[in-house]
Amino acid sequence: MILCADPSAQFDSYQTEIEEAVLAVMRSNRYVLGEEVASLEKEFADYIETTSAIGVANGTDAIELALRALGIGVGDEVITVSHTAVATIAAIEATGADAVLVDVEPEYYTLNPNQLEEVFSVKTRAIIAVHLYGQSANLDVITDFCKIKNIFLIEDASQAHGAKYKGKRLGSIGDIGCFSCYPTKNLGAIGDAGLITTKDTDLATKIRMLREYGWNNRISEYPGRNSRLDEIQAAVLRIKLKYLDSDNEKRRQIAQYYMANLADSQTSLPVIRLDNESVFHLFVIQVEKRQELLDYLLSKGIQAGIHDPVPVHLQPAYKNRVKLASNMRVTENLSNKIVSLPMYPELSIQEAAEIINAVKSFFEEQGC
Ligand SMILES: Cc1ncc(COP(=O)(O)O)c(C=O)c1O
């Protein structure tokens, strides 16, 4: 079976190094927030070309703590997209703030800046730009809007570790960058992990406090909670960080191969934003007969995915409750058509060819 994502294949790639690093942590007698976390934070900040990185327990916490550090909570509104992992919205609501959701751009699937003015209110304190599927949101326009309105910009770069916008790493452009390091992400741990980046050292200090009960020398200065990162995850992430650029390059090569060979099929292929370097966290196509294609691929031993199947504003927990832009048509259409083809650095070109052939033969059998 060719899986949609395959984190164990990455473990196989770096097995010796990972096993040694994990064993060293186990022998170290320091399992949480130790030297591995401190080194990862330094190395990740350098990689993102920013000043500070802070390790936290997962990507959802990264967003929640980023918002809390900016003083955002009850009575505030945060604008983001509905076409994202539910985590983005869950994190906003965890602070007590209200999420306000807008549609996405039809070509790039990221936040549609044209709707920002419509949903902006006196309560708006921040925008979370989600860099979906590996590529940047329209940061120039969103950044300008934030400046004009004097609100914060948070980048949710959970699907875009290493991607660039106009030469700058995502996560280094807004006030704060948030990353999930869930195992299937471009920089994935062997469990849950997250990272927060910022150029503002005061904010970084506050986030460090917030991840551990709001502590300053073991006295709670802020009402915080526990979102510590453990040493094993940090040790594994440090190894994978060394290979992130080459792993992202492999993803780009697979994407190019898909693009070249599916160009004349009945699918809509990803469109890459100008001045943007995608890291193809996912390779998402659009097809009309989505379920039929998924079933067909599965019958050929290929597992494709849907990211994400239902827009957040239509999920039971949020339906008829979250504030929305008046037109969510692109998001609602996309959710019926998107298919994520297998994408991970270890996917071989032979496997990619098998996937392409299966997609093509599906359309032939459909009489397209
Ligand atoms: C865009 C986005 N934001 C946030 C998250 C949340 O990350 P985590 O699952 O590590 O909490 C994810 C992970 O799925 C994501 O894809």
The ligand as an SDF file (V2000), in Angstrom:
LIG
                    3D

 16 16  0  0  0  0  0  0  0  0999 V2000
   -2.6210   24.4660    9.6490 C   0  0  0  0  0  0  0  0  0  0  0  0
   -2.5250   23.7660   10.9840 C   0  0  0  0  0  0  0  0  0  0  0  0
   -2.6150   24.4780   12.1190 N   0  0  0  0  0  0  0  0  0  0  0  0
   -2.5170   23.9010   13.3240 C   0  0  0  0  0  0  0  0  0  0  0  0
   -2.3400   22.5370   13.4560 C   0  0  0  0  0  0  0  0  0  0  0  0
   -2.3430   21.9460   14.8260 C   0  0  0  0  0  0  0  0  0  0  0  0
   -1.2250   21.2310   15.1440 O   0  0  0  0  0  0  0  0  0  0  0  0
   -1.2210   20.0710   16.2490 P   0  0  0  0  0  0  0  0  0  0  0  0
   -1.9600   18.9150   15.6830 O   0  0  0  0  0  0  0  0  0  0  0  0
    0.2340   19.8190   16.4290 O   0  0  0  0  0  0  0  0  0  0  0  0
   -1.8550   20.6030   17.4700 O   0  0  0  0  0  0  0  0  0  0  0  0
   -2.2040   21.7590   12.2990 C   0  0  0  0  0  0  0  0  0  0  0  0
   -2.0090   20.3090   12.3950 C   0  0  0  0  0  0  0  0  0  0  0  0
   -2.7540   19.5270   11.8910 O   0  0  0  0  0  0  0  0  0  0  0  0
   -2.3120   22.3740   11.0240 C   0  0  0  0  0  0  0  0  0  0  0  0
   -2.2200   21.6840    9.8910 O   0  0  0  0  0  0  0  0  0  0  0  0
  1  2  1  0
  2  3  1  0
  2 15  2  0
  3  4  2  0
  4  5  1  0
  5  6  1  0
  5 12  2  0
  6  7  1  0
  7  8  1  0
  8  9  2  0
  8 10  1  0
  8 11  1  0
 12 13  1  0
 12 15  1  0
 13 14  2  0
 15 16  1  0
M  END
$$$$
